[in-house]
């Protein structure tokens, strides 16, 4: 190659590099800045548009829906009724930190005459009661049935799961025969878990011989440390219809609430999902 041709080739190469550099600068200026919605794994993300600066990545949980075992209404006083439902979690690895639900009260014609929304939680493989006392109904209306629906479930994956060991002892239903109390349920709860709970709830459901709930009550016990025993007494001021054949006592300790215990209970939550109906 002659000197003249070599010089020409060098000049063309320089121009080509300059042109490429200009194009690259323009493209860089027009390129949008990395974000958490650009559909790419960039910045310090651990997944596409999640992790790092974009917040935690979530894993879809293929959990079986909660089962509704039944719902019941109990006549109350002053235009109010009590409602109770029983639900079961068929999943052994998944619990629900939030279960949103609705009681809808209807008369014999199907007209809605009362409603209450609420929330609870449920542990893996647990069956529990959902109590809603004192739901107000329309004046002079009579409740024929209560429809209980689960509207939203927030699932959590449990690792090294261990159910709280809170046992109920000496439970008894007795008539009080006084002017202010018709009857009461008494008993003792013992915390056999290695956890110190800030509070627990004791739920009582009284059933007749057919297994139908005829009365409900609930109380809270504060500062329930490991190894502690506490008595409870739940009174009914007025007589209710039916004869008591069974006394069911559920104890709730919310292990999803980090303020409710001193030791870490939910050891690792690796994902969450929502179930809607």
N, C-alpha and C positions, 0 to 999 in steps of 0.2 A: 504494500500500500504506500502510495506516495505521501509526502509530507502534507500536501494540500488536502488530499482525501482524509488523512488522519485528523487534521485540524477541523475539517467539516464535520466528521463523525463526533468529535468531542463536543463541538458547539451544539449539534442536534441533541446529544445526550443531556447536556446541561439544560437546554430548553424543555426537554421532556420531563426532567426531574422537577424543574420549576413549575411546569404545568400540573404535574401530579401533586406537588405540594400545595398549590393553590386550591385544587379540587378537594384535597383532603381537609384543608382548613375550612373551606366553605361547608363541606359535608359535616364536619365536626360542629360548626356553629349552628347548623340547622338541626342536628341530631338532638332529640329531647333528652333532658337529663334523666339519669336512672331514677326510677320511682318504685313504689310498692304496687303499682297497677300496670306496669309495662309488659307483663307476660314473660319476663326474663329473670333468670337467676343471676343477679349482679349485685353490686354493692357488697355487703357482707352477708347476704341472705343464705340460709341453709337449704331453702327450697325455692320454688318459683313464687316470688312475691310474698314470701313468708320467712320467718326466722330473722335473726339479727335485728336490724333497725326496723323491720316490718312487723314485728310481733311474732308470737309463737305460731308454729304450724299446727294445724288440727288434723286429727285422724278420724275418718268416719267410722262410727261404731255400728256394727251390724247386730244390734240387740233385739231380742224378742220383745214385743210390746207388753206392757204391764197387763195383768189380768184383773178384771173387776169381778169379785166373787159375789157381790150383791150390795144393794143399797136399801135403806129402810128409813121410815119417818116415825117419830115418836111424838105423840100429842104433848104440847107444853101448856103454858099459861100466858095470859095477857096477849093473845093473838100471835103467839110465837110457837114454833115447833123445833124439835131437835132432829138432826139428820145424822146418819152414820153409814159409812160404806166400808167394805173390806177389799183390799187389793193385795195382789201377789206379784212378786218379781221372779219370773222364771229363770233369770240369768244368774249364773254362779260367779261370773267374773266382773259383771257390771252392776254398779249401783247408780242411783239417780240423786244428784244433789238438789234438784228442784223438780217437783211434780206439781204442775199447775192443774187445778181441777175446778169443776163447777157443779153445784147442786141446783137443779131447777125443780121447783115445786109446782104441781099442777092439780087442778080440781078434777072432778069426774068427767067434765066436758073437754078436758085437755087444755084449758086456759091456764097460762102461766100466772101464778098468784104470789110467787116468791122466788128469790134467787140469792145465791151467795157464791162468790169466787174465793178460792183459797190456794194455799201451797203447802206442801209437805216434802219429805224426802223418803227414800227407801233404800235399804241395804241389799246386797246380793242375796238371792234366794230367800228373801224375807216375805212374810205375810203380816200385814198390819191393818189396824183400823184407822179410818179417817173420821174424826168427830167434828161436827159443826152444831153446837148448841145455840138455841135461841134465835132461829131464823125468823124474821118478821114476815107475816103474810098479810094479804089484803083483808080489810075489815069485813067480817061476817063470811069470809071464805073458808071452805073446808078442804084440806089437802087430801087428795086421793092417792098420789104417788110422788116419789122423788126420783128424778133422773140424774144419775151421777155420770159425768164424763171427764175424761182426762184430756186436757187441751194441749199440754206441752210437757215434754220430759227432757231434762238435761242429764245425759248419761256421763258416767265417769268410769274409767278402767281402774280396778283395784289390783295392786300387786302386794302379795304377802298379806292377804285379807284375813282378819280375825274379828269375829263379831264381838261386840261388847258383852262381857259376862256380868250381867246384872240379873240377879235372881229374885223372885218374889216368894216370900214365905208367909205362912200363917194367914192367908187371905180368908176373910169370912164376911158373910152378909148377915146382918142382924136387924131386927125391928127395935126401934128406940123407945116407942111408947112414951113420948114426951109431947109437950105442946108446940115445940119449935122444930123438932126433928122426927120424921116418920121412920126412917131407916138409915143405915149406913154400911159402908164397906170399909173394913180395916185390914191392915196387913203390914208387912215389913219388907223393905227392899235392901239388898246387900250388893255392894259394888265389888265383884271379884275380878274386875279388870285391872291391869297395871296402869290405869289412867285416872287422873283427877279431873272430874267433870265440873264445869261451872254450874250447870243446871241440867236436870232431866225432867221429863214429864211422865206422869203415871196416868194412863187412860184406862177407864173401867167401863165395861159393857155388860149389862145384866140381860140374861136371856131367859125365855120361858122354856117349857118342856119341849116345844117344837123347834127350838133353836132360833127363835125370832127375838131380836133386841127389843127390850121394853123400857130400858132406862140407860142413860150414859152419864158419865162424870169425868172430870179431869182436874189434876192438880200439878203444881210445879214444886220440885225440891231443889233448892240452891245449895251449892258447895257440897258436892258429893264425891269425896275423895276415895282413892283406892282403899279397899278394906273397910269402908264405913258402912254402917247400918242405919237406916232411917225408917221410922214408923210413918204410916199415912192413914188418914181417916177422911172419907168422903161421905158427907151426909146428904140425904134427900129430905127437904122440909115438908113435902106433901106426898100423899099416897099416889101411886101410879097404877094403872091397870095391869093386871096379870100377876102371876106368881113366879117368883125367881127360882129357876132350876139350875142355872149355870152362872158363874162369875168369871168373866174373862178380864185379865189384867195385862195390858201392854205397857212396856217401859221404853220410852224414846230417849236416846242420847245422840244428838246430832254430831256425828263425826266429820261432817263436811264443813262445819263451822270451826275455823281455826281458833276462835276466841273461846270455844267451849271446852278445851282441854289443854293441859300443860305439856303433854308429850305428843310428838307427831304421830298421828294415827293413819291418815290417808298417806301412805308412804310414797306413792308415785302415781300421778294421774297422767297417762300418756295420750289421752285424746278425749274428745267430747263430741256429741252429736245431739240433734233435736228430733223428737218424735212428735209429729203433729197429727191431729185428727180434725 
